């Protein structure tokens, strides 16, 4: 399917598909400083780097979320931890979300 045959709503992502992710090997101090500043400015680490470089960032705020990569083995551990079926990933996700919320509520100072 060519670009012209795709729905218009998909064509708007063409520029993002052409972007290349770049990783920087830096000292721990640089990593910590960029991450801390991004946190203090309510930016993602990527947006903080773009800001420092004078590049544009999305004008609308992204929805706040945390991410983690989970393997099949991780789902097995979590399923057992919560007493859920390993393949019930939505229920496991909901329980993890609840645990993160409870963690945040317990550590508010």
Phi, psi and omega per residue, in radians:
X1 nan 2.181 -3.122
X2 -1.402 2.972 3.136
X3 -1.013 -0.676 -3.085
X4 -1.240 -0.417 -3.118
X5 -1.511 -0.280 -3.123
X6 -1.336 2.649 3.083
X7 -1.026 2.597 -3.111
X8 -0.982 -0.653 -3.104
X9 -1.129 -0.435 3.098
X10 -1.458 -0.546 -3.097
X11 -1.145 -0.422 -3.138
X12 -1.189 -0.275 -3.138
X13 -1.624 0.062 -3.108
X14 -0.997 -0.750 -3.117
X15 -1.106 -0.715 3.136
X16 -1.132 -0.613 3.139
X17 -1.174 -0.443 -3.139
X18 -1.536 -0.169 3.133
X19 -1.231 2.646 -3.136
X20 -2.086 2.205 3.100
X21 -1.314 2.342 -3.116
X22 -2.101 2.303 3.105
X23 -1.871 2.463 -3.137
X24 -2.015 2.166 3.060
X25 -1.553 1.896 -3.070
X26 -2.295 2.921 3.092
X27 -1.144 2.745 3.131
X28 -0.969 -0.671 -3.124
X29 -1.073 -0.723 3.136
X30 -1.161 -0.798 3.125
X31 -1.006 -0.864 -3.130
X32 -1.099 -0.719 -3.111
X33 -1.148 -0.777 3.127
X34 -1.128 -0.784 3.140
X35 -1.112 -0.767 -3.125
X36 -1.124 -0.769 3.134
X37 -1.121 -0.713 3.096
X38 -1.050 -0.784 3.120
X39 -1.056 -0.834 -3.111
X40 -1.118 -0.539 -3.134
X41 -1.634 0.078 -3.130
X42 0.984 0.785 3.098
X43 -2.106 2.772 2.966
X44 -1.289 2.820 3.100
X45 -1.043 -0.730 3.119
X46 -1.061 -0.806 3.118
X47 -1.128 -0.599 3.109
X48 -1.126 -0.748 3.111
X49 -1.115 -0.778 3.110
X50 -1.058 -0.711 3.101
X51 -1.064 -0.822 3.134
X52 -1.060 -0.579 -3.118
X53 -1.528 -0.026 3.132
X54 1.313 0.411 3.122
X55 -1.648 2.773 -3.140
X56 -1.266 2.683 3.047
X57 -2.293 2.892 3.126
X58 -1.038 2.326 -3.112
X59 -1.331 -0.523 3.132
X60 -1.603 2.441 -3.138
X61 -1.160 2.518 3.085
X62 -1.396 2.686 3.126
X63 -1.186 2.397 -3.109
X64 -1.233 2.227 3.098
X65 -2.743 2.729 3.048
X66 -1.903 2.562 3.110
X67 -2.247 2.638 3.049
X68 -2.651 2.539 3.071
X69 -1.594 2.248 -3.139
X70 -2.076 2.306 3.098
X71 -1.550 2.997 3.060
X72 -1.024 -0.696 3.111
X73 -1.118 -0.663 3.101
X74 -1.087 -0.759 3.107
X75 -1.095 -0.609 3.106
X76 -1.125 -0.785 3.123
X77 -1.093 -0.808 -3.111
X78 -1.190 -0.674 3.086
X79 -1.035 -0.773 3.112
X80 -1.161 -0.739 -3.141
X81 -1.005 -0.727 -3.074
X82 -1.697 -0.008 -3.112
X83 1.190 0.643 -3.106
X84 -2.078 2.779 3.064
X85 -1.157 2.421 -3.114
X86 -0.996 -0.608 -3.095
X87 -1.504 0.021 3.091
X88 -1.579 1.196 -3.025
X89 -1.125 -0.578 3.119
X90 -1.130 -0.790 3.122
X91 -1.119 -0.679 3.105
X92 -1.120 -0.761 3.113
X93 -1.054 -0.739 3.123
X94 -1.093 -0.701 3.131
X95 -1.195 -0.677 3.087
X96 -1.122 -0.749 3.108
X97 -1.016 -0.795 3.125
X98 -1.065 -0.721 3.137
X99 -1.132 -0.688 3.102
X100 -1.141 -0.722 3.104
X101 -1.105 -0.786 3.109
X102 -1.076 -0.689 3.086
X103 -1.052 -0.833 -3.128
X104 -1.100 -0.735 -3.140
X105 -1.144 -0.642 -3.123
X106 -1.278 -0.449 -3.068
X107 -1.764 -0.002 3.082
X108 -1.083 2.351 -3.103
X109 -2.156 nan nan
